[in-house]
Amino acid sequence: MSIRTRKVGREIRRIISELLEMGEIHDPRLSGMVTITGVDVSTDLKSAHVFYSCFGSDNEIESTGRALESASGYIQSEVGEKLGTKFTPKLIFELDKSIAYGDRIERIIEDLEEDEPEQQNNSNNPQR
């Protein structure tokens, strides 16, 4: 990834985050906890994968994805206006599953740590 694509990606992330914060996207399906976690722009600047995370039930998360897809034309036009480049990348919204994956790993580790004292107690008191 070149310096230019990284800069464009950071700027797209900032613009979309501002749109969400300011309530510029009027869709009741959007949950209040949507975060743009990253943007990967193609080297030719024709497309950008916008990664988002949100908290809520599976239905709320799915609904948020549909709302972002539905608003992608509006978001893209706002990005184009504020970005100031000759072409505006096509925005492709994708759910960032890394946070949920990290939470799952953390819960597994916590469960293992809770089981560990029991195993240590059992090994210190051998039954005869």
Residue frames relative to the residue before (quaternion, step in Angstrom):
aa qw qx qy qz dx dy dz
M 1.0000 0.0000 0.0000 0.0000 0.00 0.00 0.00
S 0.3679 -0.7496 0.5114 0.2031 3.56 -0.79 1.01
I 0.6749 -0.4751 0.3698 0.4266 3.54 -1.30 0.26
R 0.6511 0.5343 -0.3203 0.4336 3.57 0.96 -0.86
T 0.6772 0.4787 -0.3106 0.4645 3.59 0.85 -0.89
R 0.6206 0.5287 -0.3463 0.4642 3.61 1.05 -0.68
K 0.6570 0.5074 -0.3109 0.4629 3.60 0.95 -0.87
V 0.6500 0.5027 -0.3132 0.4760 3.57 0.96 -0.88
G 0.6474 0.5268 -0.3127 0.4534 3.59 0.97 -0.84
R 0.6534 0.5002 -0.3137 0.4738 3.59 0.95 -0.85
E 0.6634 0.5028 -0.3084 0.4604 3.58 0.98 -0.83
I 0.6273 0.5175 -0.3339 0.4766 3.61 1.00 -0.78
R 0.6351 0.5302 -0.3218 0.4604 3.57 0.97 -0.87
R 0.6584 0.5125 -0.3037 0.4600 3.59 0.92 -0.93
I 0.6719 0.5101 -0.2980 0.4468 3.59 0.87 -0.98
I 0.6871 0.4694 -0.2904 0.4725 3.60 0.83 -0.96
S 0.6271 0.5338 -0.3373 0.4561 3.59 1.00 -0.78
E 0.6470 0.5079 -0.3165 0.4725 3.58 0.98 -0.80
L 0.6293 0.5341 -0.3388 0.4516 3.59 0.96 -0.82
L 0.6729 0.4878 -0.2899 0.4745 3.57 0.98 -0.86
E 0.6627 0.5189 -0.3038 0.4464 3.59 0.93 -0.90
M 0.7294 0.4397 -0.2320 0.4699 3.55 0.93 -0.93
G 0.4652 -0.7030 0.4314 0.3214 3.59 1.27 -0.04
E 0.3063 0.7873 -0.4814 0.2338 3.57 1.17 0.59
I 0.6782 0.4221 -0.2802 0.5324 3.58 1.21 -0.40
H 0.1375 -0.8309 0.5387 0.0209 3.54 -0.23 1.33
D 0.3562 0.6917 -0.5508 0.3022 3.53 0.02 1.32
P 0.4140 -0.7415 0.4651 0.2499 3.60 -0.58 1.09
R 0.5953 0.5846 -0.3675 0.4110 3.61 1.19 -0.34
L 0.5744 0.5854 -0.3867 0.4217 3.58 1.23 -0.32
S 0.3108 -0.7277 0.5766 0.2036 3.55 -0.79 0.99
G 0.6127 -0.5958 0.3856 0.3477 3.56 -1.18 0.49
M 0.7224 0.4374 -0.2323 0.4825 3.57 1.20 -0.43
V 0.2938 0.7344 -0.5533 0.2613 3.59 0.65 1.09
T 0.0358 -0.7927 0.6083 -0.0170 3.55 -0.87 1.01
I 0.3188 -0.7043 0.5989 0.2087 3.55 -0.98 0.87
T 0.2017 -0.8334 0.5087 0.0770 3.57 -0.41 1.24
G 0.8028 -0.1514 0.1020 0.5676 3.58 1.15 -0.41
V 0.1653 -0.7546 0.6257 0.1083 3.52 -1.32 0.35
D 0.1189 -0.7690 0.6258 0.0535 3.56 -0.86 1.03
V 0.1518 -0.8002 0.5784 0.0448 3.55 -0.54 1.22
S 0.4747 -0.6619 0.4949 0.3026 3.58 -0.97 0.84
T 0.6426 -0.5606 0.3600 0.3784 3.57 -1.18 0.56
D 0.6974 0.4417 -0.2784 0.4910 3.61 1.12 -0.58
L 0.4265 -0.7447 0.4107 0.3080 3.59 1.39 0.09
K 0.4649 0.6984 -0.4363 0.3250 3.60 1.17 0.44
S 0.7948 0.1163 -0.0844 0.5896 3.59 1.19 -0.37
A 0.1038 -0.7755 0.6211 0.0460 3.51 -1.26 0.55
H 0.2531 -0.7388 0.6070 0.1472 3.55 -0.83 1.02
V 0.1504 -0.7927 0.5897 0.0351 3.54 -0.61 1.22
F 0.1700 -0.8015 0.5699 0.0630 3.56 -0.53 1.22
Y 0.0336 -0.8024 0.5952 -0.0272 3.55 -0.87 1.00
S 0.1385 -0.7449 0.6399 0.1278 3.52 -1.28 0.39
C 0.0136 0.7815 -0.6237 0.0012 3.54 -1.20 0.50
F 0.3672 -0.7133 0.5574 0.2137 3.51 -1.23 0.56
G 0.4611 0.6505 -0.5133 0.3176 3.50 -1.10 0.75
S 0.6973 -0.4277 0.3507 0.4560 3.51 -1.32 -0.15
D 0.6893 -0.4581 0.3514 0.4375 3.56 -1.29 0.20
N 0.6376 0.5281 -0.3256 0.4567 3.60 1.04 -0.78
E 0.6617 0.5022 -0.3041 0.4663 3.59 0.97 -0.87
I 0.6439 0.5154 -0.3206 0.4657 3.57 1.00 -0.79
E 0.6548 0.5044 -0.3009 0.4757 3.57 0.97 -0.88
S 0.6421 0.5304 -0.3021 0.4639 3.56 1.02 -0.86
T 0.6306 0.5306 -0.3220 0.4660 3.58 1.02 -0.81
G 0.6380 0.5287 -0.3177 0.4611 3.58 1.00 -0.82
R 0.6594 0.4932 -0.3044 0.4789 3.57 0.97 -0.85
A 0.6394 0.5268 -0.3276 0.4542 3.59 1.01 -0.78
L 0.6604 0.4967 -0.3111 0.4695 3.60 0.95 -0.84
E 0.6395 0.5119 -0.3238 0.4734 3.58 0.99 -0.80
S 0.6529 0.5242 -0.3043 0.4543 3.55 0.97 -0.89
A 0.7406 0.3967 -0.2093 0.5004 3.58 1.03 -0.82
S 0.3906 0.7655 -0.4586 0.2260 3.60 1.23 -0.04
G 0.6165 0.5443 -0.3527 0.4464 3.62 1.03 -0.65
Y 0.6648 0.4851 -0.2896 0.4888 3.55 0.94 -0.92
I 0.6583 0.5062 -0.3112 0.4620 3.58 0.89 -0.94
Q 0.6518 0.5183 -0.3138 0.4561 3.58 0.94 -0.88
S 0.6600 0.4936 -0.3255 0.4636 3.61 0.92 -0.79
E 0.6393 0.5110 -0.3213 0.4764 3.61 1.04 -0.74
V 0.6330 0.5156 -0.3253 0.4772 3.57 1.00 -0.82
G 0.6591 0.5202 -0.3080 0.4474 3.59 0.90 -0.91
E 0.6603 0.5129 -0.2998 0.4594 3.55 0.98 -0.88
K 0.7566 0.3985 -0.2079 0.4748 3.58 0.89 -0.93
L 0.6149 0.5784 -0.3425 0.4123 3.58 1.17 -0.55
G 0.2377 -0.8273 0.4781 0.1746 3.55 1.05 -0.77
T 0.4799 0.6365 -0.4622 0.3885 3.59 1.14 0.56
K 0.6662 -0.5108 0.3580 0.4088 3.55 -1.27 0.35
F 0.7864 0.1385 -0.0558 0.5994 3.56 1.00 -0.88
T 0.3091 -0.7222 0.5857 0.1997 3.54 -1.20 0.60
P 0.4442 -0.6954 0.4862 0.2876 3.60 -0.77 0.95
K 0.4776 -0.6147 0.5372 0.3248 3.57 -1.18 0.62
L 0.2999 -0.7799 0.5290 0.1483 3.57 -0.75 1.08
I 0.0757 -0.7710 0.6323 -0.0008 3.53 -0.90 1.05
F 0.2106 -0.8093 0.5396 0.0973 3.58 -0.44 1.21
E 0.0009 -0.7922 0.6086 -0.0462 3.55 -0.94 1.01
L 0.4660 -0.6641 0.5130 0.2805 3.53 -1.01 0.87
D 0.3025 -0.7347 0.5833 0.1684 3.57 -0.88 1.01
K 0.1679 -0.8324 0.5252 0.0559 3.55 -0.31 1.27
S 0.4464 0.7262 -0.4413 0.2804 3.59 1.24 -0.10
I 0.6348 0.5229 -0.3452 0.4521 3.62 1.00 -0.69
A 0.6628 0.4841 -0.3061 0.4823 3.60 0.90 -0.87
Y 0.6319 0.5264 -0.3265 0.4659 3.58 1.03 -0.79
G 0.6521 0.5153 -0.3036 0.4659 3.59 0.97 -0.87
D 0.6346 0.5209 -0.3224 0.4713 3.59 1.02 -0.81
R 0.6435 0.5254 -0.3190 0.4563 3.57 0.98 -0.86
I 0.6515 0.5049 -0.3115 0.4729 3.60 0.93 -0.90
E 0.6440 0.5308 -0.3185 0.4495 3.59 0.97 -0.87
R 0.6511 0.5075 -0.3148 0.4685 3.60 0.99 -0.84
I 0.6322 0.5255 -0.3334 0.4616 3.59 1.00 -0.79
I 0.6557 0.5043 -0.3101 0.4686 3.59 0.92 -0.89
E 0.6466 0.5132 -0.3209 0.4643 3.59 0.95 -0.85
D 0.6420 0.5144 -0.3244 0.4668 3.59 0.98 -0.82
L 0.6489 0.5102 -0.3144 0.4688 3.58 0.97 -0.81
E 0.6552 0.5089 -0.3106 0.4640 3.59 0.99 -0.82
E 0.6342 0.5179 -0.3293 0.4703 3.60 1.07 -0.68
D 0.6738 0.4882 -0.2886 0.4738 3.60 1.06 -0.76
E 0.5660 0.6506 -0.3691 0.3464 3.60 1.11 -0.65
P 0.6655 0.4889 -0.3424 0.4482 3.70 0.78 -0.81
E 0.6133 0.5460 -0.3470 0.4530 3.61 1.04 -0.71
Q 0.6722 0.4917 -0.2948 0.4685 3.56 0.92 -0.90
Q 0.6431 0.5143 -0.3270 0.4637 3.59 1.02 -0.77
N 0.6449 0.5161 -0.3205 0.4638 3.60 0.98 -0.80
N 0.6596 0.5071 -0.3053 0.4632 3.58 0.98 -0.81
S 0.6827 0.4770 -0.2974 0.4669 3.61 1.01 -0.72
N 0.6499 0.5072 -0.3197 0.4671 3.62 1.15 -0.52
N 0.7488 0.3095 -0.1874 0.5554 3.60 1.16 -0.44
P 0.0664 -0.8259 0.5584 0.0421 3.60 0.30 1.14
Q 0.3647 -0.7257 0.5456 0.2064 3.54 -0.99 0.85
R 0.1656 -0.7985 0.5742 0.0731 3.56 -0.92 0.92
